[in-house]
Amino acid sequence: MIKRRSDFQRVYQKGTSVAGRRMILYVLRDTRVAGKVGFAAGKKLGCAAVRSRTKRLMREAYRHLQYELRTDVGILLIGRAGLAAGKMQDAAVELRSLARRAKIFADGGSQRRTREQE
């Protein structure tokens, strides 16, 4: 996981971003953060409980998708307003969509459809 402030800043400043309605995905191809993932939820989202739920949902969505993603990139997920109010399936669908747009699937683009998308 990305835990150091310097690594977070590196991904923010040098990485490319893809924004969705409920989260933002930053991707950086750098050997220092390759294979790592970080989760963030700013204080604008609300109290600590809301921020914690936001990060929990993002971690769980990532856990379901992690083996389909490339290992040579560092990933940073930023929660946006509304994510904590939704369900885990919403977060998973959003993350899959963002990963497809960022082209970070290991096989070049996951064409597998989930039940939520059908």
N, C-alpha and C positions, 0 to 999 in steps of 0.2 A: 504494500500500500504506500501511497505517497503521504508522508506525514510531515516532512520538514517544510518550513515556510519558503525556503529558497527553491525547492522543487515545485511547490504550488505556483510561485511567481514565474518560474521558467516556463511552465506549461501555459499560464495565462498570457504571458507576453510574446512567446515565440510560437505557440501552437495555433492551430486553426480551429474555428468554432462553428458549430451547427446548432441553431436554436430551434426549440420546439415550444409548444404552449406551456408545458409543465416543467421542462428542464433544458439545460444548455450542456452540450457535450464539447469539450475541448480535447483535441488530439495533437500530440507532439511526437514526431519521429526523432528520438534522441536516445542514445545508449544509456544515459544516466537515469532515465525514467522508463526505459523500455520494460514492458510487462507489468507495470505498476498502475494502480488506479487510486484516485482520490475522490472524496465526496465532500461537498460543502453546501451549507445552507446559511445564508446571511441573516442578520438580525432583523432585516426588513420583513421577513416572513412571519414573525410573531414571537411568541414566548418560547422557552426552551423545549417544552413538550412538542410544539409544532415543528420546530427545527429538528428535533430528534426523530420524530415520525417521518419527516421528509427524508432524512439520511437513511433511515431503516428501509424505507420503500425503495430508494435508489440502490442500496446494497443488495437487497433481495432480487430486484430486477436484474442487476449485474450478475449475480450468482447463477441465475438461470441461463444467462447468455455467454458467460465468460469463456467457455470452451469453443465457441464458434468464432471468437474474435482473434485478431492478429496479436502476436506476442512481441512484435518489434516496435510497438507504440506505447506511449504513456497516455492514459485517459483520465480526464477530470470531469466529474459530473456536478453541476451546480443546480440545486433545486430552485424552482420558481413558485410563485403564489399559486395555490390551487392543487398542488401535488399532494399535500398532506390530507386534503379533503377527499381525495379519490381512493381507489382500490389499488392493490398491488398489480392486478392485471392491466390497469391503465398505464401504470409506470412501465411495465414490461413491454407493452405495445409501443409506447413512446420511445423507449430506449432502442428497440429493434429498428424503428423507423429512422432514428437519428444515426445509428450505426450504419444503416444502409446508405443514407445520404453522405456520411463521412467516408464511406468505402473502407471500413476497417474489418470486414468479415474475412476470415482466413481463406475461404474458398472463392473470394472475389465478389461475393454478394449472395447472401442467403435468400434462396427462393422459397424456403420452407414456410408455409403459412401456419400460423397458430390458430387455435380455435376462436380466439377473440377476433381475428381478422376475417373469419369466414362468415 
